[in-house]
């Protein structure tokens, strides 16, 4: 007899976790999907192999590993696709690989993710009957990733679909109480994400729940849901992860072999082995080149991560998150817990870095791999993430005293949206007879001290000095506000109210102070 309940799917760069909780109650459990899943822990490697463009029987997860195809590489292999889902077009990722689809064209990251999840859904054990599906989304690129998940959920026959952000799910999955302020350090196979999350609830307030996308078979996106919010205080991330560390190890141990897939597989095993042992060894072999013994110890790995700039990058990301917290009046001492997530967080070098940088904050690291999926089960439908701006928005205004244009900040980077109250400002005309008010909007661009670049195919962390903030005008500007009758210099004429809605659009409501007319809100453009 089939058991109904909630299924959570957490797609990761390296592994995908499925967890199920029966409707009648009982503890949640990870779901094995033979022959796709591995053991200890029970996860599905995020791998796909298409033998040919016309193949309708791809190999999934562990099947790819058992066939030795992950080590062989080639056009049929698709991996590291999560980091590109929802990303902006025109931003190639040299570390990602995609297989060729039925049209003969490479699978997009979204197509690869959809193929993996739909195949896992079709292969669920016969005794498991989900009536609700909960999907997880990362903080970085949340909106684009969320749109992909909505399209994906339309392909899955289930009555309820809900969505939860990964940091909130991880905190709940680690057993932290509602109302906690948690620093989530998510170190996955393809990305690094640090986010300081204030869980809703505590002190008599309602706890966080997931955003409901479908209920009773009806799509709810765009509907007016009364949703409680979980707030992200600060976040920072980089497109670097465990797969890149594998490439660094391979280049260090055997630089003459290049990007050999078999060498990368051994490098990953050596890296994982250092979570348990001080020193590990492995054998690389090739039919035409013989074999070679490879050795790696914790000191070597620690030195390698420092030389490649990973630890400095973590310092920079942490400082950006803590700076956002200080801007909101939150000190480091007010953070309740540090939550490491992802397989890379198990590395001794990372544990040492966490202890060194966050030693005064309690560490909750019992279940770093499955915490997100288990937390997603605990979050019942009804809440959406209140995201934060990555760039901010400024308005160009005329400075009468200085005789030049200056940028006036409307919303700062790190500010949460949708906004609870509009930002109000009053503007006057800069000259007599002015018949319109030009609206020129821009994004403040802060120079970061580190960035990930690819040199000879290997990711490198490049340091650069931080310069003064500049503002980049939007490529498409909104039309001006018409003044009828024309205005007079120095006389207050317009009251503007700026806000950001749930879709991430900047809205403007304007009031003409001379004639007393109020114009309905209009969309100026998307923020990010």
Residue pairs with C-beta under 8 A, 6 or more apart in sequence:
1 127
2 126
2 127
2 128
2 129
3 22
3 23
3 24
3 127
3 128
3 129
4 22
4 23
4 129
4 130
4 131
5 20
5 21
5 22
5 23
5 24
5 128
5 129
5 130
5 131
5 132
6 20
6 21
6 23
6 130
6 131
6 132
6 133
6 134
6 377
7 18
7 19
7 20
7 31
7 124
7 128
7 130
7 132
7 133
7 134
8 17
8 18
8 19
8 20
8 133
8 134
8 135
8 136
8 373
8 374
8 376
8 377
9 16
9 17
9 18
9 117
9 120
9 133
9 134
9 135
9 136
9 373
10 16
10 17
10 18
10 19
10 136
10 166
10 169
10 372
10 373
10 376
11 46
11 82
11 113
11 116
11 117
11 135
11 136
12 46
12 82
12 188
12 189
12 342
13 46
13 80
13 82
13 83
13 188
13 189
13 190
13 191
13 241
13 242
13 243
14 45
14 46
14 188
14 189
14 190
14 241
14 242
14 243
14 342
14 343
15 38
15 43
15 44
15 45
15 46
15 189
15 343
15 369
16 43
16 44
16 45
16 46
16 61
16 116
16 117
16 120
17 30
17 41
17 43
17 44
17 369
17 370
17 372
17 373
18 30
18 31
18 33
18 37
18 44
18 120
18 373
19 28
19 29
19 30
19 31
19 370
19 373
19 374
19 376
19 377
20 28
20 29
20 31
20 128
20 130
20 377
21 27
21 28
21 29
21 377
23 131
28 374
28 377
30 41
30 42
30 43
30 370
30 373
31 37
31 42
31 124
31 125
31 128
32 39
32 42
32 125
33 44
33 61
33 120
33 123
33 124
33 125
35 62
35 63
35 66
36 44
36 60
36 61
36 62
36 63
36 119
36 120
36 123
37 43
37 44
37 61
37 62
38 44
38 45
38 61
38 62
38 65
41 369
41 370
43 369
43 370
44 60
44 61
44 62
44 116
44 120
45 61
45 62
45 64
45 65
45 70
46 61
46 79
46 81
46 82
46 116
46 189
47 59
47 60
47 61
47 64
47 65
47 70
47 77
47 78
47 79
48 58
48 59
48 60
48 64
48 77
48 78
48 79
48 99
48 107
48 112
48 115
48 116
49 58
49 59
49 63
49 64
49 67
49 69
49 76
49 77
49 78
49 99
50 58
50 76
50 78
50 99
50 100
50 101
50 107
51 57
51 58
51 59
51 76
52 76
52 100
53 100
53 101
53 102
53 103
53 104
54 102
55 102
56 102
58 99
58 115
58 119
59 67
59 69
60 116
60 119
60 120
61 116
64 70
64 77
69 76
69 77
70 77
70 79
70 261
70 265
71 261
71 262
71 264
71 265
72 261
72 262
73 97
73 261
75 99
75 100
76 99
76 100
77 97
77 99
78 97
78 98
78 99
78 107
78 112
79 96
79 97
79 243
80 93
80 95
80 96
80 97
80 189
80 190
80 243
81 96
81 98
81 107
81 109
81 112
81 113
82 109
82 113
82 188
82 189
82 190
82 191
83 93
83 96
83 109
83 190
83 191
83 239
83 241
84 93
84 96
84 109
85 109
85 110
85 113
85 141
85 144
85 145
85 148
86 110
86 141
86 142
86 143
86 144
86 145
86 146
86 147
86 148
87 93
87 109
87 141
87 144
88 144
93 239
94 454
94 457
95 190
95 239
95 243
95 244
95 247
95 454
95 459
96 109
96 190
98 106
98 107
98 108
98 109
98 112
99 106
99 107
99 112
100 106
100 107
101 107
101 111
107 115
110 148
110 151
113 148
113 152
114 148
114 151
114 152
114 155
117 152
117 156
118 152
118 155
118 156
121 156
124 130
130 158
131 158
131 159
131 160
132 158
132 159
132 160
132 161
132 162
132 381
133 153
133 156
133 158
133 160
133 161
133 162
134 161
134 162
134 163
134 164
134 210
134 376
134 377
134 379
135 149
135 152
135 153
135 161
135 162
135 163
135 164
135 376
136 163
136 164
136 165
136 166
136 169
136 372
136 373
136 376
137 145
137 146
137 149
137 163
137 164
137 165
137 166
137 385
138 145
138 165
138 166
138 186
138 191
138 193
138 237
139 165
139 166
139 167
139 193
139 195
139 232
139 235
139 237
139 387
140 191
140 193
140 235
140 237
142 165
142 385
142 387
143 387
143 504
146 163
149 163
149 213
150 213
150 221
153 161
153 213
153 214
154 219
158 214
159 214
159 215
159 216
159 217
160 212
160 214
160 215
160 216
160 381
161 212
161 213
161 214
162 210
162 211
162 212
162 213
162 379
162 380
162 381
163 210
163 211
163 213
163 384
164 210
164 211
164 375
164 376
164 379
164 385
165 230
165 232
165 385
166 184
166 186
166 193
166 341
166 372
167 182
167 184
167 186
167 193
167 195
167 197
167 232
167 339
168 197
168 199
168 208
168 230
168 375
168 379
168 385
169 371
169 372
169 373
169 375
169 376
169 378
169 379
170 184
170 186
170 339
170 341
170 371
170 372
170 375
171 180
171 182
171 184
171 197
171 199
171 337
171 339
171 375
172 199
172 208
172 375
172 378
172 379
173 367
173 370
173 371
173 372
173 373
173 374
173 375
173 376
173 378
174 337
174 339
174 364
174 366
174 367
174 371
174 375
175 364
175 366
176 182
176 199
176 336
176 337
176 339
176 364
177 199
177 201
177 202
178 199
178 200
178 201
178 202
178 205
178 207
178 208
179 198
179 199
179 200
179 201
179 202
179 203
179 205
180 198
180 199
180 202
180 336
180 337
181 196
181 197
181 198
181 199
181 233
181 330
181 334
181 335
181 336
182 196
182 197
182 199
182 335
182 336
182 337
182 338
182 339
183 194
183 195
183 196
183 197
183 321
183 335
183 337
183 338
183 339
183 358
183 361
184 193
184 194
184 195
184 196
184 197
184 339
184 341
185 194
185 338
185 339
185 340
185 341
185 345
185 354
186 192
186 193
186 194
186 195
186 341
186 342
186 345
187 241
187 242
187 340
187 341
187 342
187 343
187 344
187 345
187 350
188 241
188 242
188 341
188 342
188 343
188 344
189 241
189 242
189 243
189 342
189 343
189 344
190 239
190 241
190 242
190 243
191 237
191 238
191 239
191 240
191 241
192 237
192 238
192 240
192 241
192 313
192 314
192 317
193 235
193 236
193 237
194 235
194 236
194 237
194 314
194 317
194 318
194 320
194 321
195 232
195 234
195 235
195 236
195 321
196 232
196 233
196 234
196 235
196 321
196 322
196 324
196 325
196 330
196 335
197 230
197 231
197 232
197 233
198 230
198 231
198 232
198 233
199 207
199 208
199 230
200 206
200 207
200 208
200 228
200 229
200 230
200 231
200 383
201 207
201 208
206 228
208 228
208 230
208 379
208 383
209 228
209 379
209 380
209 381
209 382
209 383
210 376
210 379
210 380
210 381
210 382
210 383
211 225
211 227
211 381
211 382
211 383
211 384
211 385
212 220
212 225
212 381
212 382
213 219
213 220
213 221
214 220
215 381
225 382
225 384
227 382
227 383
227 384
228 382
228 383
229 383
229 384
229 385
229 386
230 383
230 385
230 386
231 386
231 416
232 385
232 386
232 387
232 388
232 416
233 321
233 324
233 325
233 328
233 330
233 388
233 414
234 320
234 321
234 322
234 323
234 324
234 325
234 328
234 388
234 414
235 321
235 324
235 388
236 316
236 317
236 318
236 320
236 321
237 317
238 313
238 317
238 452
239 452
240 310
240 313
240 452
240 459
240 461
241 342
241 344
242 268
242 271
242 342
242 343
242 344
244 458
244 459
245 271
245 305
245 310
245 344
245 347
246 264
246 267
246 268
246 271
247 259
247 264
247 267
247 458
247 459
248 304
248 305
248 308
248 458
249 267
249 270
249 271
249 296
249 301
249 304
250 257
250 259
250 260
250 263
250 264
250 266
250 267
251 458
252 300
252 304
253 263
253 267
253 270
253 294
253 295
253 296
254 260
254 263
254 284
254 292
254 294
257 263
257 284
259 457
260 284
260 286
262 284
262 285
262 286
263 284
266 282
266 283
266 284
266 294
267 294
269 280
269 282
270 280
270 281
270 282
270 294
270 296
271 296
271 301
271 347
272 343
272 346
273 280
273 296
274 280
274 296
274 297
274 298
274 301
274 347
274 348
275 346
275 347
275 348
278 297
278 298
279 295
279 296
279 297
279 298
280 295
280 296
280 297
281 293
281 294
281 295
281 296
282 293
282 294
283 291
283 292
283 293
283 294
284 291
284 292
284 294
285 291
285 292
298 348
298 349
301 347
301 348
301 349
302 348
302 349
302 352
305 311
305 349
306 312
308 460
308 461
309 450
309 460
309 461
309 462
309 463
310 461
311 349
311 353
312 450
312 461
312 463
313 450
313 452
313 461
314 353
314 357
315 357
316 448
316 449
316 450
318 357
322 332
324 388
324 413
324 414
325 331
325 332
325 335
327 412
327 414
328 414
332 360
332 361
333 360
335 361
336 361
336 362
337 361
337 362
337 363
337 364
338 354
338 358
338 361
338 362
338 363
338 364
339 364
339 365
339 371
340 346
340 350
340 351
340 354
340 363
340 365
340 368
341 368
341 371
341 372
342 368
342 369
343 368
343 369
344 350
345 351
345 354
345 365
345 368
346 368
354 363
355 363
367 374
384 502
386 416
386 417
386 418
387 416
387 417
387 504
388 413
388 414
388 415
388 416
388 417
389 411
389 412
389 413
389 414
389 415
389 416
389 417
389 500
389 527
389 528
390 413
390 528
391 413
391 443
391 444
391 445
391 527
391 528
392 409
392 410
392 411
392 412
392 413
392 414
392 415
392 443
392 444
393 409
393 410
393 411
393 441
393 442
393 443
393 498
393 506
393 527
394 407
394 408
394 409
394 410
394 441
394 442
394 443
394 444
394 471
395 407
395 408
395 410
395 439
395 440
395 441
395 498
396 405
396 406
396 407
396 408
396 440
396 441
396 442
396 473
397 405
397 406
397 407
397 408
397 427
398 404
398 405
398 406
398 430
399 405
399 406
400 430
400 490
407 442
407 444
407 471
408 425
409 444
410 423
410 498
411 417
411 419
411 423
411 498
411 500
411 527
412 444
413 444
413 446
417 500
417 504
417 527
418 499
418 500
418 501
418 502
419 499
419 500
421 499
422 497
422 498
422 499
422 507
422 509
423 497
423 498
423 499
424 495
424 496
424 497
424 498
425 495
425 496
425 498
426 492
426 494
426 495
426 496
426 513
427 437
427 492
427 493
427 494
427 496
428 487
428 489
428 490
428 491
428 492
428 493
429 437
429 483
429 486
429 487
429 488
429 489
429 490
429 491
429 493
430 489
431 489
432 486
432 487
432 488
432 489
433 486
433 487
433 488
434 483
434 486
434 487
434 489
435 482
435 483
435 484
435 486
435 487
436 480
436 481
436 482
436 483
437 480
437 481
437 483
437 493
437 494
438 480
439 477
439 478
439 479
439 480
439 481
439 508
439 524
440 473
440 477
441 473
441 474
441 477
441 478
441 506
441 524
441 525
442 471
442 472
442 473
442 474
443 471
443 472
443 474
443 528
444 469
444 470
444 471
445 469
445 470
445 471
445 472
446 466
446 469
447 464
447 465
447 466
447 467
447 468
447 469
448 464
448 466
449 463
449 464
449 465
449 466
450 461
450 462
450 463
450 464
451 461
451 462
451 464
452 459
452 460
452 461
452 462
453 459
453 460
453 462
454 460
474 525
476 525
478 508
478 522
478 524
478 525
481 494
481 510
481 519
483 493
483 494
483 512
484 515
485 514
485 515
487 493
487 514
491 514
492 513
493 512
493 513
493 514
494 510
494 511
494 512
494 513
495 510
495 511
495 513
496 508
496 509
496 510
496 511
497 508
497 509
497 510
497 511
498 506
498 507
498 508
499 506
499 507
499 509
499 521
500 506
500 507
500 527
501 507
504 526
504 527
504 528
505 523
505 524
505 525
505 526
505 527
506 523
506 524
506 525
506 526
506 527
507 521
507 522
507 523
507 524
508 521
508 522
508 524
509 518
509 519
509 520
509 521
509 522
510 518
510 519
511 517
511 518
511 519
512 518
512 519
